């Protein structure tokens, strides 16, 4: 579905209070909008405990899950291109992502049921995600966004203090919060930051990690009330997985990354008739010719160290568990 069609349908259904789900790719070229009461049976979701399935079987054993390696030389080529753009001043924060082949003893659907995250989706045996990152929530006339920037191994001594005091991570987080404030100001007024740089722990099948987030909040402008299509598409792509300044940085991403992101780092959201809850589609596995590929990445600034960013990209290849 084209963006114009999706925007119109979302506006119409939100005005009619008709529940639906939207799944939008990063490039905004392939957008799916389904009424919740007619959702295809091969699309499953669990958003903060709200799900469209009842009984399911969870394997009692952990899956064998490994990545087959991300070429350091390939990563360095992309990193150097990004670093050059940073030096030229064309961007001052860019999210660089890579695609890594993985193997699993579980099928995509089994991984979906096994995983545990705030936002989980299984899409037609084509991809799954288990995202910890909300995009926007809309409730009672207010819009909330929760940009996530900053990741560290939870087992590192004083990990929370280390990540919160890291100057590169501070600068990156500040930039994204400022970008999200500007984005929300398009559709909302009285935009402010109720919570700044709070830390959450995420359990996975390897090492646990800490992630740093903030909350940005505003009151929806009158012309956007009950017009979800206009509201959401004015905010895309999500700032936390593109960069700043956004339009120029998105163009750099397209030139540097070797292929389209597709649904990875797009957004998925559910309107229940009165409230809207959505996420950024990260922690993402896709199937292609019976092979599995994991997408991961991180924010790059002029202070970034190439090896540290490479390791963080690998660190984010995991399946979150209970």
Secondary structure as UniProt FT lines:
FT   HELIX           3..15
FT   TURN            16..17
FT   STRAND          20..24
FT   TURN            26..27
FT   STRAND          31..35
FT   HELIX           36..38
FT   TURN            41..42
FT   STRAND          43..47
FT   TURN            48..49
FT   STRAND          50..51
FT   STRAND          65..67
FT   HELIX           72..88
FT   STRAND          93..104
FT   HELIX           108..114
FT   STRAND          119..123
FT   TURN            124..126
FT   STRAND          127..131
FT   STRAND          134..139
FT   TURN            140..141
FT   STRAND          142..145
FT   STRAND          148..153
FT   TURN            154..155
FT   TURN            157..158
FT   HELIX           159..165
FT   HELIX           167..187
FT   STRAND          188..202
FT   STRAND          209..220
FT   HELIX           222..224
FT   TURN            225..226
FT   HELIX           228..233
FT   TURN            234..235
FT   HELIX           239..241
FT   STRAND          243..244
FT   HELIX           246..256
FT   TURN            262..265
FT   STRAND          267..271
FT   STRAND          276..280
FT   STRAND          284..288
FT   TURN            289..290
FT   STRAND          291..300
FT   TURN            302..303
FT   HELIX           306..315
//
